[in-house]
Amino acid sequence: MKSPARLPWLSETRIDAVVQIEPSLIIIAAALSMWLLYTVLLRNVSKERHHSLRHELANLTVHAGIFGAMAVGFFSLELDVFEYPVVVRLRPWLGLFVLLQGAVTFVKTLKVLTTQLLFLGHMREGVPALLINTFTVVAALFTGGWVLAQVFDFNVAPLLATSAVASVVLGLAVQDPLGNLFAGIAMQIDKPYEIGDWVEVVGITGKWSGKVHEVTWRATVLIGLMDELVVIPNRVVGQSQVYNFSQRRLPILRSVTFQVPEGHDLETVREITRKALRGIDEIVATPAPCVLFGEIGPGWVAARCNYWIDDYAAQWRVGDAVIVAVVAALKANDLHLAVQQVHLTDDSAAP
């Protein structure tokens, strides 16, 4: 149905040129194929991810269904049976809504596809929402710009050129948020840590320890050793030293140092201490615990107990168990820790 009656600023010709049957079918098929990708490749993800993906897929299916129904209605109006003036005037509006719904469905399909691909590449680790949200915003901006250009003949390039000064002013105003955003994106590219890793962040302003809970556009969120939430701006993390205790999946070295009198037989102290360390369940057998004597002072020798653990969060509890076990083992063998000695002299008695 082609009619010369058109709305002044909404061209039916442009709508007909953009809203076509083939692209509509491709968008709907792409949206529904996300279920196939999920079923075939992501069967082994965690229960939480299954719930999240099914929610996203259900939402996408609803949007695809709405888009399909609107597209069927729009293309049906081309039949001669609907040759009425009011239908002719309303048809471009319906086409515009079909186009907008198709754009929303397209962006949501890209979002679900990005989520599934990230889950596929990170079966164990969590996926930061920052990457998904950033990609979705960029896709929405490009899609929106394309719709404006195709339907309203709106050229974005002159607008960008004339707003250069405003962009500089705006950039200075949002310097910190943008710095955090790009620092977060850079960290996701370099991957110094994944969600669920135990890390220590050592910066100029302090030191933070915890398990990575989330990476947002502004900050990295840790769950501290006391179950507190630690929020560190991404730019601070990018300028700090990051120690990752989980990424290599190797045991973590920890140590406790104590002093024994120099009169004790050091090999006996070494053997007793190693035996005490081997009796602690949370200390791994390989590498085996070791005791090294690395410092000597007046009347004492420093013994450093090196041991390895699997759980970073348990280091304080294990350290407590090591001290208790070593002291008890020394006492059981009639040995003791060095006692600090202070020598006092009375200068007033001198002639």
C-alpha positions as CSV (number, residue, x, y, z in Angstrom):
1,M,0.0,0.0,0.0
2,K,1.6,3.2,-1.1
3,S,-0.2,6.5,-0.5
4,P,0.9,10.1,-1.1
5,A,-0.5,11.0,2.4
6,R,2.4,11.3,4.8
7,L,3.0,13.0,8.0
8,P,5.0,16.2,7.6
9,W,8.1,15.1,9.4
10,L,7.7,11.3,9.5
11,S,8.4,9.9,6.0
12,E,6.5,6.7,5.1
13,T,9.1,6.1,2.4
14,R,12.0,6.1,5.0
15,I,10.0,3.8,7.3
16,D,9.3,1.4,4.5
17,A,13.0,1.4,3.5
18,V,14.2,0.6,7.0
19,V,11.5,-1.8,8.3
20,Q,11.8,-4.8,6.0
21,I,10.6,-8.4,6.5
22,E,14.1,-10.0,6.1
23,P,15.9,-7.9,8.8
24,S,13.0,-8.4,11.1
25,L,13.1,-12.2,10.7
26,I,16.9,-12.1,11.2
27,I,16.6,-10.2,14.5
28,I,13.9,-12.5,15.8
29,A,15.9,-15.6,14.8
30,A,19.0,-14.2,16.4
31,A,17.1,-13.5,19.6
32,L,15.6,-17.0,19.8
33,S,19.0,-18.6,18.9
34,M,20.4,-17.4,22.2
35,W,18.4,-20.2,23.8
36,L,20.2,-22.7,21.6
37,L,23.6,-21.3,22.5
38,Y,22.7,-21.4,26.2
39,T,21.4,-25.0,26.0
40,V,24.4,-26.4,24.0
41,L,27.4,-24.5,25.4
42,L,26.4,-23.4,28.9
43,R,24.9,-26.5,30.5
44,N,27.7,-26.7,33.1
45,V,27.5,-23.3,34.6
46,S,26.6,-22.7,38.2
47,K,23.0,-22.6,39.5
48,E,23.2,-18.8,40.0
49,R,24.3,-18.3,36.4
50,H,21.5,-20.6,35.2
51,H,19.1,-18.4,37.0
52,S,20.6,-15.2,35.7
53,L,20.8,-16.4,32.1
54,R,17.2,-17.8,32.1
55,H,16.0,-14.4,33.4
56,E,17.8,-12.6,30.6
57,L,16.6,-15.0,28.0
58,A,13.0,-14.9,29.1
59,N,13.1,-11.1,29.0
60,L,14.7,-11.2,25.5
61,T,12.0,-13.7,24.3
62,V,9.2,-11.3,25.5
63,H,10.8,-8.4,23.6
64,A,11.2,-10.6,20.5
65,G,7.6,-11.7,20.7
66,I,6.4,-8.1,21.0
67,F,8.6,-7.1,18.1
68,G,7.3,-10.0,16.0
69,A,3.6,-9.2,16.7
70,M,4.1,-5.5,15.9
71,A,6.0,-6.4,12.7
72,V,3.1,-8.7,11.6
73,G,0.6,-5.9,12.2
74,F,2.7,-3.4,10.3
75,F,3.3,-5.6,7.3
76,S,-0.4,-6.6,7.3
77,L,-1.4,-2.9,6.8
78,E,0.0,-3.2,3.3
79,L,-3.0,-5.2,2.2
80,D,-5.6,-3.4,0.2
81,V,-8.3,-4.3,2.8
82,F,-6.8,-1.6,5.1
83,E,-7.0,1.2,2.5
84,Y,-8.4,3.8,4.8
85,P,-7.1,7.4,5.3
86,V,-6.7,6.9,9.1
87,V,-4.8,3.7,8.6
88,V,-2.5,5.4,6.0
89,R,-1.7,8.2,8.5
90,L,-1.1,5.9,11.4
91,R,1.0,3.3,9.5
92,P,4.2,5.4,9.6
93,W,3.8,5.7,13.4
94,L,3.4,2.0,13.8
95,G,6.4,1.5,11.6
96,L,8.4,3.8,13.9
97,F,7.4,1.9,17.0
98,V,8.2,-1.4,15.2
99,L,11.7,0.0,14.4
100,L,12.3,1.1,18.0
101,Q,11.1,-2.2,19.3
102,G,13.4,-4.0,16.8
103,A,16.3,-1.8,17.9
104,V,15.6,-2.7,21.6
105,T,15.5,-6.4,20.7
106,F,18.7,-6.1,18.7
107,V,20.6,-4.4,21.6
108,K,19.2,-6.9,24.1
109,T,20.3,-9.8,21.9
110,L,23.8,-8.4,21.7
111,K,23.8,-8.0,25.5
112,V,22.8,-11.7,26.0
113,L,25.3,-12.8,23.5
114,T,28.1,-10.9,25.2
115,T,27.0,-12.3,28.6
116,Q,27.0,-15.9,27.3
117,L,30.4,-15.5,25.5
118,L,32.0,-14.1,28.7
119,F,30.4,-16.9,30.8
120,L,31.8,-19.4,28.2
121,G,35.3,-18.0,28.7
122,H,35.0,-17.7,32.5
123,M,33.4,-21.0,33.6
124,R,34.9,-20.7,37.1
125,E,35.4,-17.0,37.5
126,G,32.8,-14.4,37.8
127,V,32.1,-11.9,35.0
128,P,32.2,-8.2,35.9
129,A,29.0,-6.4,35.0
130,L,31.2,-3.5,33.9
131,L,32.1,-5.2,30.6
132,I,28.5,-6.1,29.8
133,N,27.1,-2.7,30.7
134,T,29.8,-0.8,28.8
135,F,29.2,-2.9,25.6
136,T,25.4,-2.6,26.0
137,V,25.6,1.2,26.3
138,V,27.9,1.5,23.2
139,A,25.7,-0.8,21.2
140,A,22.6,1.3,22.2
141,L,24.3,4.5,21.2
142,F,25.3,3.3,17.8
143,T,21.9,1.8,17.2
144,G,20.1,4.9,18.3
145,G,22.3,7.0,16.0
146,W,21.6,4.7,13.1
147,V,17.8,5.1,13.7
148,L,18.1,8.9,13.8
149,A,20.1,8.9,10.6
150,Q,17.8,6.6,8.7
151,V,14.4,7.8,9.8
152,F,14.9,11.5,10.4
153,D,18.0,12.1,8.3
154,F,19.8,13.4,11.4
155,N,23.6,13.7,10.8
156,V,25.5,13.2,14.1
157,A,28.9,14.3,12.8
158,P,28.2,18.1,12.8
159,L,26.8,17.8,16.3
160,L,29.9,16.2,17.5
161,A,32.1,18.8,15.7
162,T,30.2,21.8,17.2
163,S,30.2,20.3,20.7
164,A,34.0,19.9,20.9
165,V,34.3,22.7,23.5
166,A,31.4,21.4,25.5
167,S,32.9,18.0,25.4
168,V,36.2,19.3,26.9
169,V,34.3,21.1,29.7
170,L,32.2,18.0,30.4
171,G,35.3,15.8,30.3
172,L,37.0,18.0,32.9
173,A,33.8,17.9,35.1
174,V,33.6,14.1,35.0
175,Q,37.3,13.4,35.1
176,D,37.2,11.2,38.1
177,P,34.3,9.1,37.0
178,L,35.8,8.7,33.5
179,G,39.2,7.8,35.0
180,N,37.5,5.1,37.1
181,L,35.6,3.8,34.1
182,F,38.6,3.5,31.8
183,A,40.8,2.1,34.6
184,G,38.1,-0.6,35.2
185,I,38.0,-1.4,31.5
186,A,41.9,-1.6,31.4
187,M,41.9,-3.9,34.3
188,Q,39.4,-6.2,32.6
189,I,41.7,-6.3,29.6
190,D,44.9,-7.0,31.7
191,K,43.0,-9.3,34.1
192,P,45.1,-8.8,37.3
193,Y,42.3,-10.6,39.1
194,E,38.9,-12.3,38.6
195,I,35.8,-12.2,40.7
196,G,36.3,-14.6,43.6
197,D,40.1,-14.1,43.8
198,W,41.8,-13.2,47.1
199,V,43.9,-10.1,46.6
200,E,45.9,-7.5,48.4
201,V,45.9,-3.9,47.1
202,V,48.8,-1.8,48.3
203,G,48.6,1.8,47.4
204,I,49.9,5.2,48.6
205,T,46.8,5.8,50.8
206,G,46.7,2.3,52.4
207,K,46.4,-1.4,52.1
208,W,43.3,-3.5,51.5
209,S,42.8,-7.2,51.5
210,G,39.8,-9.3,50.6
211,K,37.9,-11.4,48.0
212,V,36.9,-9.7,44.8
213,H,33.1,-9.4,44.8
214,E,32.4,-7.2,41.9
215,V,34.0,-4.7,39.4
216,T,31.6,-1.9,38.6
217,W,32.1,1.2,36.3
218,R,33.4,3.1,39.3
219,A,35.1,0.8,41.8
220,T,36.3,-2.7,42.7
221,V,34.4,-4.2,45.6
222,L,36.1,-6.6,48.0
223,I,34.7,-8.7,50.8
224,G,37.2,-8.1,53.6
225,L,38.4,-10.6,56.1
226,M,35.8,-9.5,58.6
227,D,33.0,-9.8,56.0
228,E,33.0,-6.0,55.4
229,L,32.6,-4.5,52.0
230,V,35.6,-2.6,50.8
231,V,35.0,-0.3,47.9
232,I,38.2,0.9,46.1
233,P,38.0,3.3,43.2
234,N,39.3,1.7,40.0
235,R,41.8,4.5,39.4
236,V,43.3,3.9,42.8
237,V,43.6,0.1,42.1
238,G,45.2,0.9,38.7
239,Q,47.9,3.0,40.5
240,S,48.5,0.4,43.2
241,Q,50.4,-2.8,43.6
242,V,48.0,-5.8,43.4
243,Y,48.9,-9.2,44.9
244,N,46.7,-12.0,43.7
245,F,46.8,-15.1,45.9
246,S,44.3,-17.1,43.8
247,Q,45.1,-16.9,40.1
248,R,48.0,-19.3,40.0
249,R,46.0,-21.9,42.1
250,L,49.2,-22.6,44.2
251,P,49.5,-22.8,48.0
252,I,50.1,-19.6,49.8
253,L,53.3,-19.1,51.8
254,R,53.0,-17.8,55.3
255,S,55.4,-17.7,58.2
256,V,55.7,-17.2,62.0
257,T,59.0,-16.2,63.6
258,F,60.0,-16.9,67.2
259,Q,63.2,-16.8,69.3
260,V,64.8,-19.7,71.2
261,P,67.8,-19.5,73.6
262,E,71.1,-20.0,71.9
263,G,71.9,-22.9,74.3
264,H,69.1,-25.1,72.8
265,D,70.1,-27.7,70.2
266,L,68.9,-26.1,67.0
267,E,68.4,-29.3,65.1
268,T,66.2,-30.6,67.9
269,V,64.2,-27.3,67.8
270,R,63.9,-27.6,64.1
271,E,62.5,-31.2,64.2
272,I,60.1,-30.6,67.0
273,T,58.7,-27.5,65.3
274,R,58.3,-29.2,61.9
275,K,56.5,-32.1,63.6
276,A,54.2,-29.6,65.3
277,L,53.5,-27.9,61.9
278,R,52.7,-31.2,60.2
279,G,50.0,-31.8,62.8
280,I,47.9,-28.8,61.7
281,D,45.3,-29.9,59.2
282,E,45.0,-26.7,57.2
283,I,48.8,-26.7,56.4
284,V,49.3,-28.5,53.1
285,A,51.7,-31.5,53.0
286,T,53.4,-30.3,49.7
287,P,55.4,-28.1,49.9
288,A,56.4,-29.4,53.3
289,P,56.7,-27.0,56.3
290,C,60.3,-25.9,57.0
291,V,62.1,-24.1,59.8
292,L,65.0,-21.8,59.0
293,F,67.3,-20.0,61.4
294,G,68.0,-16.6,59.9
295,E,69.0,-14.2,62.7
296,I,71.0,-14.3,65.9
297,G,71.1,-11.9,68.9
298,P,72.4,-11.7,72.4
299,G,71.3,-15.0,74.0
300,W,68.8,-16.0,71.3
301,V,68.4,-17.4,67.7
302,A,65.4,-16.5,65.5
303,A,63.6,-19.5,64.0
304,R,61.3,-18.8,61.1
305,C,58.5,-21.4,60.5
306,N,57.5,-21.4,56.8
307,Y,54.3,-23.2,55.9
308,W,51.8,-23.2,53.0
309,I,48.0,-23.0,53.0
310,D,45.3,-23.2,50.4
311,D,42.8,-20.8,51.9
312,Y,43.9,-17.2,52.1
313,A,41.0,-16.3,54.4
314,A,42.3,-18.9,57.0
315,Q,45.8,-17.4,57.4
316,W,45.0,-15.8,60.7
317,R,43.4,-18.8,62.1
318,V,46.3,-21.0,60.9
319,G,48.8,-18.6,62.3
320,D,47.1,-18.8,65.7
321,A,47.2,-22.6,65.5
322,V,50.9,-22.5,64.6
323,I,51.9,-20.4,67.6
324,V,49.8,-22.6,70.0
325,A,51.3,-25.8,68.5
326,V,54.9,-24.7,68.6
327,V,54.8,-23.4,72.1
328,A,53.1,-26.6,73.3
329,A,55.6,-28.8,71.5
330,L,58.6,-26.9,73.0
331,K,57.2,-27.2,76.5
332,A,56.5,-30.9,76.0
333,N,60.2,-31.4,75.2
334,D,61.5,-29.3,78.1
335,L,62.3,-26.4,75.8
336,H,61.2,-22.8,76.0
337,L,61.3,-19.6,74.1
338,A,64.0,-17.1,74.6
339,V,63.5,-14.6,77.4
340,Q,64.5,-11.0,76.8
341,Q,67.4,-10.1,79.1
342,V,68.1,-6.6,80.3
343,H,71.4,-5.8,82.1
344,L,71.4,-2.9,84.5
345,T,74.4,-1.3,86.1
346,D,74.6,1.1,89.0
347,D,76.9,4.0,88.0
348,S,76.4,5.7,91.3
349,A,78.5,3.0,93.1
350,A,81.5,3.7,91.0
351,P,84.5,5.4,92.8
